[in-house]
Amino acid sequence: MDIGAFQKDYMRIEQSIAWLRAHYREQPRLSDMAAAAGLSESHYQRMFSRWAGISPKRFLQYLTLGYARQIMRQSASLLDASLESGLSGPGRLHDLFVTFEAMSPGEFKRACDGLEIEYGEAGTPFGRAAIGFTARGVCHLSFLPSGRQVDDVLRSAWPDARLIRRDDAAGRMARFIFERADSARPEPVSAWVVGSNFQIQVWRALLKLPPGYLWSYGELARRARHPGAARAVGTAMAQNPVAYLIPCHRVLRNNGEVGQYGGGSERKSLMVGWEAAQRERAAGLE
């Protein structure tokens, strides 16, 4: 995976996905997609396939409500079956995991006086990201909207920490996080987060959901042992400090719609489709 090439493609692809989401019911042709992106058919096909690993027409299937509902139904039964058999999850991509250390706000305040955080801006397959990390793990990952600066984001998230900007180290961390999909034996990424007991329960439940699978908010609430608390679960997801690592993007509305996402709904659609493509490629289904 070439993160730099993906980053260069991302803005045009995000705009294209916004157009595809608005027109997918019309089943647009490749020529329509390319024209909307302002590119020739061949250029558009190459750019999109380089980013997603599949053709735009195939990717379009992952944006439909029917596909989302089907995967949400399958995900619950497949994960239940794998857990009952003692397995960690369905398929090799579930080895793409995160080790997770969590602290309550009170524990954090006592343990982290004078905390030092390295941070920086990095390119990812889903656009610019702000990444912060300590010796204990990644403590911040968010996607930067146009015009938002990484310094402002980290100062807002960690006002009392000693911040040290190192874009080169952030770039290496981004490659480590996002290039694991190409590795047969990926090393785990350590995440170090602060949250309430309820938030931590929700985040831990999310870590059981492999790439390419989807849950509804209600299913996540059940998995977090708070059935009926879908709205509160949504709030906990919105407060996730390490986007993508704690995979809130894999949770959709009950009807299969993408719903809101801190990094934008187009970005969430891209994540869902990209991971679906990776899962099918790993299974030899592309």
VENKAMO-V792078 format. One line per field, one symbol per residue. ss: DSSP state (H for helix, E for strand, C for the rest). phi: phi as a letter, one per 40 degrees, with the letter a starting at -180 (. if undefined). burial: 1 if it has 16 or more other ideal C-beta (glycine too) atoms within 10 Angstrom, else 0. A space follows every 10 residues. Layout:
ss: ???
phi: ???
burial: ???
//
This chain:
ss: CCHHHHHHHH HHHHHHHHHH HHHHHHCCCH HHHHHHHCCC HHHHHHHHHH HHCCCHHHHH HCCCHHHHHH HHHHHHHHHH HHHHCCCCCC CHHHHCCEEE EEECHHHHHH HCCCCEEEEE EEEECCEEEE EEEECCEEEE EEECCCCCCH HHHHHHHCCC CEEEECHHHH HHHHHHHHHH HHCCCCCCEE EEEECCHHHH HHHHHHCCCC CCCCEEHHHH HHHCCCCCCH HHHHHHHHCC CEECCECHHH EECCCCCCCC CCCCHHHHHH HHHHHHHHHH HHCCCC
phi: .bdccccccd cccccccdcc ccbcccfccd cccccccgbc dccccccccc ccgacdcccd cccccccccc cccccccccc cccccgccic hcccccbbcb bbbcdccccc cbcgdbbcai cacbcbgcbc bbabccicba aacccdgcbc cccccccbcb cccbcacccc cccccccccc ccbcbccccc bbbbacdcdc cccccccccc dgbbbccccc dcccgbdgbd cccccccccc cbdgcccccc bbcdcgccgc adchccccdc cccccccccc cccgbc
burial: 0010011011 0111011111 0001000101 0011011010 0001101100 1111010111 0110001110 1100110110 0100000011 1011011101 0110000100 0100001111 1111111111 1111001111 1111000001 0011001100 1010000011 1011101101 1000010011 1111100011 1110110111 1111111111 1111010011 0111011001 1111111111 1110010110 1111011111 1111111111 110000
//
